[in-house]
Amino acid sequence: MARKGQDNLRVPSSEEAREYGAKGGKASGEARAKKKTIGNILKQWSNFAVSDKQAEQLKKMGFSDDDLVNSTLVAVKLIQKIQNGDLKAMEMYVKLTGQDPETEAKIAKTKQETRLVKAEEQRIQNEFGDNREVEDLAGLADMLKGDDEE
């Protein structure tokens, strides 16, 4: 008799695997659609006008009538949390303003790799000449290969 949980270790048949994959794909699609809908709702909400009380507070801070929307209110609340020492708010600020060290490191690494590739391309071009010479050599190699086959 199989012990409890051993059925999970069984390799599914190709038909079962296809069925599980289809279920997972449908669930994933539904989750993406739901996430997209929520994102769209939040984007619309960010442009909605704030309440009269909130508008008065924002005006006292010096915001114009055009800025009396939810996105301004969110930014002000984030700044207030940062001023109160909220570390999560600080992390969010760093990410939202593009100052995330991880992101900056990835960008710097990509730029460095691009410079290295360009330098290598230049080295090869200096060594072998321009592309026409390389193509001529490749054509000559193909021609010689054809002679060997006859």
N, C-alpha and C positions, 0 to 999 in steps of 0.2 A: 504494500500500500504506500502511495506517495505521501511524503510528509507535507504538511501545510506550507505553502509558499513555493513549492518546487514547480508548480505549474507555470509560474512566472519565468522560470528558466528555460522553458520549452521554446524551441525555435519555431515560429509560426510558418505555416505552409505559404507558398507564394500567393495563393488566393486570399488567405487570412491577412497577409502583409499588405496586399493591395487594398483590402477592405479597411484595415486600420489606417493606412495612408490616406485613403479617401476621406475617412471621418476626420482625421487630423487636419487635412487641407480645408475641409468645409469649416471646421471650427476656427481655424486660423483666419480664413477669409472673413468670417463673421466678426471676429475680434478686431481685425483691421478696419472693417467698415464701421464698427461701433466707435473705435478710437478716432477715426476720421470725422465722424458726425460730432463727437464731443469736441474735437478741435475746432471744427467750424462754428459750433455754438459759442465757444469761448472767444473766438476771434470777433464774432458779431457783438458779443457782450462787451468786449473791451472798448468798443466805440459808442456804447450807449451812454446817455447822460447820467450823471450821478444825482442823488437826491438833493433837494434844496439845502438841507443842513450841510451835506458834504460839499456842495458847491460853494456855500458861504465860507467854509473852512479853507477850501482851495483858493478862493479869491483873496482871503486874508494873507495867504502865503505868497500871493503875487501872480497866480496863474490867470491867464486870459480866459475869456468865455469859450474860446475854441478848445481849451485844455480841460474843460470840466466834464471829463469822461472817465470811465472805469479804469482804463489803462494808466491814467495819471494818478488816480487814487491808489492803485496797486503799487506804483513806483514810490509814492510818498510813504506808504505803509512799510515797504521794504526798507527804505532809508531809515525810518524811525526804529525799526527792529535792529538794524545795524548799529545805530547810535546807542541802543540799549545793550549792545554786546552780544546779540544773537549770532552764534557761529554759523548756523545753517543759513541764515539770511546773508551772511558775508560770503559764504560759498556760492550761493545763488547769484549774488551780485557779480562775483568774479566770473562765473560762467556766462551770465547774460551780457557782460561787457566785453567778452572775448579775451579775458586776462587769465584764463585757465592755464596753469603751467603745463599740464599734460598736453593740451591742444597746441600750445605754443611749441612744445618740444617736438611734437609730431610734424608740425609745419616746418620747423627748422631742419629736422632730419630729412624730410622730403626735398627741401631746397638743396641741402648738401648732396643728397643722392643725385639730384638733377645736374648739379654742377660737375659731379664726378663722371656721370655718363657723358656730358658734353665734352669734358676734358678728354675722355677716352676716345670719343668720336673724332676729336681734333687730332689726337695722337695718331690714330689709325689713318686719318686722311693725310697727315704729314708724312707718314711712313710709306703709304701706298699711293699717294696722289689723290686726285679728285675721283669722283665716282665713275667717270667715263673709263679711266684706266682700269679700275677694278672690274667694271662690266666687260671691258675688252679681254681681261685675263680670264674671266669666267667663260666668255664666249670661246676663247682659245682652248680652255680646258675641255669644254663640251665638244669642240671640234676634234681634239686629240682623242677623246674618249670614243668618238664615232669611228675613228681610224682603227682603234684596237678591236672593235667589234666585227670589222669586216674580215 
